[in-house]
Structure formats: C-alpha cells, structure tokens
Amino acid sequence: MSFDQKILIIRFSSIGDIVLTTSPLKTIRNRFPNSQISYLTLDHFAPLLEFHPDIDRLIPLSKNMTGRNLWEFSDYIRKQNYSSIFDLHNSLRSNIITFRTTGPVLQLKKPRWNRFMLFQFHQNIFADDFSTRKMYHEHLGKIWQEGDEIPNTSLKVTNHEKNEALRFVGEDSYITLIPGAAWGQKQWSSDKYIELIQDIKMSVVLLGEKKDKICFQIANKVPSVINFAGKTSLRQALAILSNSTHVIGSDTGLTHAAEALRIPVSMVLGPTSKQTGAGVHLENSRNIETDLWCRPCSQNGKRPCYRKNQVCMDSISVADVIQSVPSV
C-alpha cells in the first residue's frame, strides 16, 4: 500500500488511558485516510492495540529504557520523518523521544490547574461537557473543532480469539465482573459483589490481575463464579470481555476496554469521576455513583478517605447496580 504521509501517536500507559486515545485515533484516521499511522506505547500494553484497523504499525517500547536509551531512540524517531506527531501523553519520556524531530509535535496539555482546584478546594471549573475523549481532541490541532464529532473508543478482537475464549470460559452467556483496581479506594466491597452475584441469574466471570485479592475473596465465598484473575493474557481478557453480555466493575482499564468492544458497562465510581478520566460513554452503559461534595478527591483514587467509612462507595447499594443491568 502507498501512503501519502507518516503519522505517529504516542501514549505509553495505562490500559484505560490508551483505550481512550482510540477515540482521537479514529479522528486522525478519518482526516488522513491514506496516511501510515504508527502508535508508540510501552511493550506491556502493546497487545491491547493488536489488530486495530486504524493502526498500521505498532511500536512497543521497553519501560526499562534508560535516559541514554531514550535519547538514542529519539534519533530513530527523527529519521522516520513523521509529518505529524500527536503526543497524547506529554511526559518526560515522550519529550525526550520527540526532542530531535523536525516536524510538528502536538502535545496534550493536561488540566492540572482545574484538577488542583477540584481536589484541593472542591471547586469544579471544568466545562459541563468535559471528557477525556474531548480533552484529547482539543489538542489535535486544526483537524478537530469544537462541535465536531467525538468518536467512541474502539478495540479489535478477532473471531478466532472470541471462539477460543468461549472454549476457555466454557459458557456461552455470562456477565463479567472486574472488581479490582490499582487502588483499594476505587473498589466496591467484596460483600456487595457477593450479594450482587446471588441476584444475577446467569454465569459470572471474574477478571483481574493476580494481585487483585478481592477476586479471590469473592470466589472463596461463591464457588460457582469462574475466577480468571491472574490467569489470562491481556488479549485473552479482551476476548472474554467481547463475549460478555454485560460488564460490571471499578473505574479501571478493563472496564474501559469493554466499552471499546461495544459491551455495555456498569461502572461503580467512588473517589474518581469524569474529570479524572473515569466514567462510561456508550448509550447503554451506566455510571453508578453518589453525588457527594468531597468527590472526586484525587486523580487516580489513591488518596485515603478522611472519613472512617468511605461513603462514596459504601452508599452504593446492590440494588443500584442491579437496576443498571437490563439482562438480569
């Protein structure tokens, strides 16, 4: 295939953020349909973007590269003669890599001041229609203007992967729960998940990492659940999600991935909100949250709650979640 130009998109981590960049990726592809689009990300997350129809070349980068390694890699990037680079991370690593390029580099400008005011003084100066997908688009330069369409996120799972996942799970119809999160404050309680499972009239699959203790707490109390925490590759997890009837879980990467696979999601939100990159966007997905003056309280939910009990999570009932799932 003959390309008329070369474009590079940069986003190193993590799963949820990379998933959200597939929205501006679609906009870039629509604007430059005959371009060669390369995507630079950390090798740990690269499988997430395999088979993506809008990516011609996937460039995995080791997270263990030293400053000298990155400087040497920047010379490689310079020699690629990209006509445009969209830096959707704007980190020290991405700045080193793009430092020696001669073409235009469009960088994400993070709303640090708005978030500082929100977290420290609980003053929300974000626009009502703010979303991370829109924030990315606002830094694409002239190819996107206010009022233009903001595409949904998207990921690709092959039919072979889907069929293999069905054999792996052993069920044709199931709901997937993603109860874990990088920070415990973003997790709904295991007791409520256990009660929820008892109200679900179909098979339940748990997805997560080996370190997600909550998955094993749930599985120990409900032996009927199919617990795949720590037992799947990233591609296998995506395939399992793609076959799900519905997904319920925390504000974490795999719940965002489920929406990118067009699976409806019920996202249980506590310390984070749409201003931090959380929340759903599909019409048939739902945010499950309580309106409290103190939330959101941090960018990624790692700040411990000042209360003895975490009201933002504790106030969400099993009934609230069940009502968001039309299939149960």
C-alpha positions, -999 to 999 in steps of 0.1 A, spaced: 0 0 0 12 35 -8 10 61 20 9 98 14 24 107 49 36 92 81 19 100 115 30 89 150 7 87 180 22 84 215 6 71 246 26 49 269 2 39 297 -20 27 311 -48 5 298 -77 29 304 -58 59 290 -47 40 260 -82 28 253 -95 64 255 -69 75 229 -86 53 203 -112 80 200 -88 107 187 -71 79 167 -103 74 147 -105 112 141 -69 112 129 -76 83 106 -107 99 92 -88 131 85 -58 113 69 -72 81 54 -41 74 32 -15 80 59 6 54 77 -3 57 113 22 43 139 14 40 176 41 41 202 34 26 236 50 5 263 56 -31 254 35 -43 284 4 -26 269 11 -31 232 -11 -62 229 -41 -41 237 -38 -24 202 -31 -55 182 -53 -59 150 -65 -23 154 -78 -13 120 -66 23 124 -30 14 133 -6 4 105 24 0 128 26 -7 165 59 3 182 64 -13 216 89 5 239 105 -11 270 97 7 302 132 -1 314 149 21 289 174 45 304 177 82 296 205 74 273 185 47 256 156 71 251 180 97 236 193 71 211 157 61 203 149 97 197 173 97 168 155 67 153 122 87 156 138 117 139 149 96 110 114 84 104 105 119 91 69 118 106 48 146 90 29 149 124 34 136 159 5 135 183 19 132 218 -11 122 239 10 116 270 32 146 273 56 130 298 94 133 303 98 101 283 78 114 253 95 148 254 129 131 252 118 109 223 103 138 203 130 164 211 150 159 179 122 157 155 118 184 129 81 180 121 52 194 142 46 178 176 11 184 190 11 177 227 -16 170 252 -20 198 278 -32 183 310 -58 203 330 -36 204 361 -50 237 375 -86 226 371 -78 193 389 -59 211 417 -89 234 423 -112 204 422 -92 181 445 -79 207 470 -108 232 472 -137 212 456 -144 239 431 -154 224 398 -143 248 370 -144 221 343 -168 226 314 -201 206 318 -193 186 287 -157 178 297 -145 143 290 -111 128 285 -120 119 249 -128 155 242 -97 167 260 -76 146 237 -94 160 207 -88 196 218 -51 190 213 -52 176 178 -47 210 162 -68 221 132 -82 187 123 -108 189 151 -130 219 160 -155 224 188 -188 208 179 -172 182 156 -180 145 163 -161 127 191 -159 90 181 -164 62 205 -134 42 216 -126 10 198 -105 -21 201 -103 -52 179 -107 -89 189 -106 -115 161 -132 -142 156 -106 -168 164 -98 -151 197 -135 -149 205 -141 -186 198 -110 -196 218 -123 -175 247 -157 -193 246 -139 -226 249 -117 -213 277 -147 -200 297 -169 -229 290 -201 -208 289 -220 -191 260 -237 -165 281 -222 -147 311 -217 -114 329 -181 -103 336 -172 -86 369 -140 -65 372 -139 -58 410 -102 -49 413 -84 -16 408 -50 -2 412 -61 15 444 -84 -1 470 -104 31 474 -118 25 439 -131 -9 448 -166 -17 458 -167 -41 488 -164 -79 482 -195 -84 504 -216 -63 480 -202 -82 450 -211 -115 466 -246 -102 472 -248 -90 437 -238 -123 422 -266 -140 441 -291 -118 422 -275 -125 388 -294 -153 370 -265 -163 347 -229 -174 349 -204 -149 363 -168 -145 353 -142 -126 373 -113 -108 355 -83 -91 371 -47 -95 380 -32 -120 404 -27 -92 429 -65 -84 429 -72 -101 463 -109 -91 460 -114 -116 432 -102 -144 453 -123 -132 483 -154 -133 461 -145 -167 446 -139 -183 480 -174 -173 491 -191 -180 458 -176 -212 443 -199 -210 413 -181 -180 398 -154 -185 372 -124 -167 385 -98 -159 359 -79 -133 380 -42 -137 371 -49 -165 346 -53 -146 313 -31 -127 290 -43 -92 280 -56 -105 247 -74 -134 264 -90 -109 288 -102 -88 259 -117 -118 242 -136 -128 273 -149 -93 276 -160 -93 240 -183 -123 246 -198 -109 277 -235 -99 280 -226 -71 304 -196 -59 324 -197 -46 360 -167 -32 377 -145 -5 391 -130 25 373 -102 5 358 -86 -3 324 -106 -34 315 -140 -17 321 -129 10 296 -118 -18 273 -152 -34 275 -169 -3 262 -143 -1 234 -155 -36 224 -191 -24 224 -201 -42 256 -223 -22 280 -207 -14 313 -219 -5 348 -190 14 363 -190 17 401 -175 51 408 -162 64 442 -132 87 445 -129 94 407 -153 110 382 -154 121 346 -130 149 354 -103 123 363 -109 102 332 -135 79 347 -170 72 336 -187 55 306 -198 69 273 -219 43 255 -256 49 254 -264 17 272 -237 19 298 -242 35 332 -222 53 359 -231 41 394 -222 69 417 -233 91 447 -233 129 445 -210 140 473 -192 173 479 -159 156 485 -157 136 453 -136 133 432 -108 135 457 -78 126 436 -67 119 400 -64 81 404 -82 74 436 -51 67 457 -58 93 484 -71 77 516 -106 89 526 -106 113 555 -137 96 569 -137 64 589 -160 49 563 -157 56 526 -192 70 520 -188 74 482 -185 36 479 -205 24 509 -236 44 498 -239 25 465 -263 -4 470 -266 -37 453 -300 -26 440 -284 5 424 -261 -18 404 -288 -44 395 -311 -17 381 -284 -7 357 -282 -42 341 -312 -49 319 -304 -85 313 -307 -97 350 
